[in-house]
Amino acid sequence: FSPRWEVRHAGLLALKYVLAVRRDLAGDLLGIALPMIRKGLLDDDDDVRAVAAECLLPVAKNVVDLFPSDVSVIVEILWEVLLDLDDLSASTSSVLELLSKFSEFPTPPGIAPLWTTLDSGIDRDDGKSECAEREILHDAHIPLDQIVSEHVQRLFPFFRHASLLVRRSAVACLSATLKG
């Protein structure tokens, strides 16, 4: 990853368009690109985070099917990123949209409901997570109602956002979370 945000942004933007246009290559490309996309989601620059989230929108189903343990890590990163977003953040809508997209898919056996636990163990410096080394077990130590409660509380600030797109994404994310 380059130290310049412009280079990181441009690289992820190119990846976004390649994944959107060449979905037949998604399986091969995602195996290489997911670590970079995770780093992009944890980036300090909001534009880089937005494009990283948008990279996965057209291929979310491929990610769920081919890399379910990575989805758990990505979803945890997205829920953590929500804590850092404010009214002026460019990535708010993209992060919420990707969260709702992943929440629409059922979790496979061996993965915790809603793809996540509250204790993510994310190390924001290098984008790695304790959870990346192991699958999150279905019988997670945190009750599902507590996870849902925490997630809903993180969505509250976005229901009054100035942008209709952000409010719509927050409602879609809430709906998908409650269905999950």
Secondary structure, 3 states (H helix, E strand, C coil): CCCCHHHHHHHHHHHHHHHHHCHHHHHHHHHHHHHHHHHHHCCCCHHHHHHHHHHHCCCHHHHHHHCHHHHHHHHHHHHHHHCCCCCCCCCHHHHHHHHHHHHHCCCCCCCCHHHCCCCCCECCCCCCEHHHHCCCCCCCCCCHHHHHHHHHHHHHHHHHCCCHHHHHHHHHHHHHHHHC
